[in-house]
Amino acid sequence: MRYLPLTDADRQGMLAAVGAQSIDDLFVDVPDVARLDGPIAGLPMHASELAVERRLSRMAARNLAAGDAPFFLGCGAYRHHVPASVDHLIQRGEFLTSYTPYQPEIAQGTVQALFEFQTQVARLYGCDVANASMYDGSTACWEAIVMARRITRRGKAVLSAGLHPHYVSVCTTMAKFTGDVLDTAVPELTDGAPGDDMARLLAAVDGDVSCVVVQNPNILGHVADVSELAARCHAKGALLIAVVTEPVALGAIRSPGEMVADIVVGEGQSIGVGLNFGGPYVGLFATRDKYVRQMPGRLAGETVDADGKRGFVLTLSTREQHIRREKATSNICTNSGLCALAFTIHMSLLGERGLRDLAALNHAKAVAAAEQLSRVPGVELVSGPFFNEFTLRLNREARPVIRALAEDGILGGVSLGRLYPDAAGLANGLVVAVTETVEPDDVDELAHALEEALS
């Protein structure tokens, strides 16, 4: 809702200052065809503040929130338990300094937190260096492709069929403005390896390719070894970009850096950041040391002051938009500071052992759920190796089944028909995510509801 404190006299004074007779004069350059000629259809006229609050509250109450029902949604956004201490600590005064840390002398809390964040991301991804975060995983993926083009001076990227379709969509949109050629594909429900197209990727790498982008675990939950693909890319002078949308998985599986990926990007929402009905999230970005000057975004570094005391500053800033403008390594002009701080605090509370324990708990619960759900008549487990997310093939289209489950108060997974509406071969696919927040009773409810819906 809008709050308009100005009086008519205030508005007339402002109009006079800019040489306009009326509000309409401010919009003379907008074509008539683009202007509204009356109220917006379906939108009620103005009301009191109290009436608006009540109306919006009634609308919001129709949402089925993640914590109010058995929850099995995933595909890039996961419900994990975030300790209450995370929310408490991000509000401490040490971090409530200047949001933009260009003046480190008054923003030491912020810059040090970003430095620690970078260290955590680099270790998690198995890379030499990480930046101070990106806006989200999808835009980080695109920035990695642009970075690969700068390094290799080639303009073709091969995207795995297992890459999240939202990430593909962002990259496709941005490529229209840069001229990059994207080689994409739609995943298949291959038994034991859904969404895996390693043979296609290996065959596609040639002297024109700047990079190959592969997600692990992929959009259908399949876990793969990308070492051979990395070797193939390097033999042809291309880079391997690995995408990780579920960072908790790296507590259980080899990091992309260990498999010699050149750039690793992904979404950090799982650690410290709630679902929040779709955002805000935090993009992670890491690479090898030799590519640090081509890396987009901010980079916090450690130094000493005139008295020899440890301090933190933004470093290599000539890469950034606020200094180099059109020659910058990216157009990102800030970072997801608050979400990055939440990530850092949650990761610090977990520690390495805690992360491994959390990953083991996720995997164990997912395996148990997959075994139980695959015994439901009309349900077949397609996945082979997986972490906490797996794909089921139903005996009918999954979308109406998902809707029926939601009406019963169960958020039962993601229909592949929704993610890939034009791919008939995926219509019966259902991706189910199981985290530490899922209890045995939740799985029982889902199994029972699936049996009823499929009978």
Protein Blocks (a to p, Z undefined) as FASTA:
>chain_A
ZZdfbcfklmmmmmmmnopabfklmmmmpcfklpcfbdcehiacdddfklmmmmmmmmmm
mpccfklcccfbeehiacddddfklmmmmmpmklmccfblmblmlmmmmmmmmmmmmmmm
mmmnopabdcebdfblmlmmmmmmmmmmmmnopabdcddfklcfklmmmmmmmmmmnopa
cddddddddehighiakkmmmmmpcfkbfbdcdddddfkopacdfklmmmmmmmnopacd
dddfblklmmmbccfklnopabdcddfklnopafknopacdddddddfklmmmpgcjddd
ddddfkopacdddehklmpmklnmmmpcbfbfbdcfklmmmmmmmmmmnommlmmmmmmm
mmmmmmmmmmmmmmpghiacfbfcdfkbccdddfbdfklmmmmmmmnopaebjcfklmmm
mlmklmmpccddddfklcfklmmmmmmmmmmmmZZ
